[in-house]
Amino acid sequence: MNDLKGRRELKHAITKADCYLLRNNLQNFMKLDPHGENGKYVIRSAYFDNFENKIMRQKTEGFYHRDKFRARLYDYNTDFINLEKKSKRDNITYKQKCRLSAKEYERIRFGDIFWMAEDPRDLIRELYIQMTLFQIKPTTVVDYEREVFIYEPGNVRVTFDSHVKTSYRDTDFLNPDLMVVDALEPDYVILEVKYDEFLPDVIKHLLSIINTRKTAFSKYQLSRRYG
């Protein structure tokens, strides 16, 4: 991780009422993400795990060193897919990514992976090793709507994730009509705060005015609550 710049992440579950209050305050100090419509877009992720739920167990048990792989696309656009590796080292989060084609995802999903061993992309080769050693593979798909606010000092991103849905064990990531069901209680939103070395005081103050509870679960954990 020496060549990567890590970030700190705080996650909270907040009510929709608190989300409304906080959003109205943030817009006076932060700007909306220029991507998407009014700072909002839909994210779809296919998470990798194995039969023993290695990735989920490491998260649940609070491992300080852990990694997870996912494929990700935005607004159901299958022409632009990233393969991402998200790593946790103590309290710092690191992320690596590379492009992945729809055809390549389908080959991976159906176990056609030997081509990955000689691929020029480092992350593809690393995923191949993980799939070979630990038998990880696409396990579930998670959809949610994200709204993003940006504050340049400290490189701060405040995101609100709502309408979190899961496909259970269906990994048909490319299918826009994939059957998904709610994974998050309807009255809650997941608030994430991401920043580099420091969190500016103005953002700290804005966050302090609402009732937050830090959560140990991730959206992947939420998606696996029922299977």
Secondary structure, 3 states (H helix, E strand, C coil): CCCCCCEEEEEEEEEHHHHHHHHHHHCCCCEECCCCECCEEEEEEEEEECCCCHHHHHHHCCCCEEEEEEEEEECCCCCCEEEEEEEEECCEEEEEEEEECHHHHHHHHCCCCHHHHHCCCHHHHHHHHHHHHHCCEEEEEEEEEEEEEEECCCCEEEEEEEEEEECCCCCCCCCCCCCCEECCCCCEEEEEEEECCCCCHHHHHHHHCCCCEECCCCHHHHHCCCC
